[in-house]
Amino acid sequence: MSAFEQINNIWVSLFNEVMELEERAIITEEFNDITNNDMHIIEAVGVGNGNNMSTIAQKISVTPGSLSIAMNSLVHKHYVERKRSETDRRVVNITLTEKGRRAFNHHKEFHDKMTRAALQSLSEEEIRALVKSLGKLTDFFHSYGDGAV
């Protein structure tokens, strides 16, 4: 099998495995009322002062309208809350509730474990090469999404 075929097989397998494992690892008894997509919305909201719908939608590459339905569900399930800006009442910020912060931290811990596992057996040189390769892959994804490729 050529290196191209091996890399292609690894990408496909990795993508599928990460998606499946993430769903099993993240959606626990405490967070059994949300989906993997919901968890990524929670991640995009982030901790702190929150973000408006447009900013969150941009982070996860969806329209604010598409995000609205999922956000209504997360509000109903008490993961996020809407708060009007004190300075501009037209702006609505989305912030995590205590339950949302617990979900955020749970999701972050999964990603941290995954990253530590990937790096633990690599040399500094291999880590630099991996970072460079993943950076180029990220550039490809961004340019592909822009229609440049």
C-alpha positions in Angstrom: 0.0 0.0 0.0 1.4 3.4 -0.9 2.0 6.2 1.6 -0.9 8.1 0.0 -3.3 5.2 0.5 -2.1 4.6 4.1 -2.5 8.3 5.0 -6.0 8.4 3.4 -7.0 5.3 5.3 -5.7 6.7 8.6 -7.6 10.0 8.1 -10.9 8.3 7.3 -10.5 5.9 10.2 -9.3 8.6 12.7 -12.2 10.9 11.8 -14.8 8.1 12.3 -13.2 6.9 15.5 -12.9 10.3 17.0 -16.5 11.1 16.3 -17.7 7.8 17.8 -15.4 7.9 20.8 -16.1 11.5 21.5 -19.9 10.8 21.6 -19.4 7.9 24.0 -16.9 9.8 26.2 -18.8 13.1 26.3 -22.4 12.1 26.5 -22.5 10.7 30.1 -25.3 10.1 32.4 -25.1 13.7 33.6 -25.1 15.0 30.0 -27.4 12.5 28.4 -29.9 15.1 27.2 -27.6 16.7 24.6 -25.9 15.7 21.4 -22.3 15.9 20.2 -23.3 18.9 18.2 -24.8 20.5 21.3 -21.5 20.0 23.1 -19.7 21.7 20.3 -22.1 24.7 20.6 -21.3 24.8 24.3 -17.6 24.8 23.4 -18.2 27.7 21.0 -20.1 29.7 23.6 -17.1 29.2 25.9 -16.6 30.4 29.5 -16.5 34.0 30.5 -18.8 36.8 29.4 -20.3 34.8 26.5 -20.8 35.6 22.9 -23.5 36.8 20.6 -25.3 34.4 18.2 -23.3 35.6 15.1 -20.0 35.0 16.8 -21.0 31.5 17.9 -22.4 30.7 14.5 -19.2 31.8 12.9 -17.1 29.7 15.2 -19.0 26.5 14.2 -19.6 27.5 10.6 -23.4 27.7 10.6 -25.9 30.5 10.0 -27.3 32.3 13.1 -30.7 31.0 12.0 -29.6 27.4 12.0 -28.0 27.9 15.4 -31.2 29.4 16.8 -33.0 26.1 17.0 -30.2 24.3 18.8 -29.7 27.3 21.1 -33.4 27.3 22.1 -33.0 23.6 23.1 -29.9 24.4 25.1 -31.6 27.2 26.9 -34.6 24.9 27.7 -32.2 22.3 29.1 -30.4 24.9 31.2 -27.0 24.7 29.6 -27.0 28.3 28.3 -28.8 31.5 29.0 -29.5 34.6 27.0 -28.6 38.0 28.5 -29.2 41.4 27.0 -26.1 43.6 26.7 -26.1 46.4 29.3 -24.5 48.8 26.7 -26.6 47.9 23.7 -30.0 46.3 24.5 -30.3 45.0 20.9 -27.4 42.6 21.5 -28.1 39.3 23.2 -25.2 37.4 24.6 -25.2 33.7 25.2 -23.5 32.5 28.4 -23.1 29.1 30.0 -25.0 28.2 33.1 -23.3 26.2 35.9 -24.5 23.1 34.1 -23.1 24.4 30.8 -19.7 25.1 32.4 -19.6 21.5 33.8 -20.4 20.2 30.3 -17.7 22.6 28.8 -15.1 21.3 31.2 -16.0 17.7 30.7 -15.6 18.2 26.9 -12.3 20.0 27.3 -11.0 17.2 29.5 -11.8 14.7 26.8 -9.9 16.7 24.2 -7.0 17.2 26.6 -6.7 13.5 27.2 -6.8 12.8 23.5 -4.0 15.3 22.9 -1.9 14.0 25.7 -2.3 10.5 24.4 -1.2 11.6 20.9 1.9 13.4 22.1 3.1 11.1 24.9 5.2 8.8 22.7 6.5 11.4 20.3 9.9 13.1 20.3 10.2 16.9 20.2 11.1 16.6 16.5 8.1 14.5 15.8 5.8 16.9 17.6 7.2 19.8 15.5 6.5 17.8 12.4 3.0 16.9 13.5 2.2 20.5 14.4 3.5 21.6 10.9 1.5 18.9 9.1 -1.7 19.7 11.1 -1.2 23.4 10.4 -1.0 22.7 6.7 -4.1 20.5 6.9 -5.9 23.2 8.7 -4.9 25.7 6.0 -6.3 23.2 3.4 -9.6 23.0 5.2 -9.9 26.7 5.4 -9.1 27.3 1.8 -11.4 24.4 0.7 -14.3 26.0 2.6 -13.6 29.3 0.9 -13.7 27.6 -2.5 -10.1 28.3 -3.2 -9.2 24.6 -3.8 
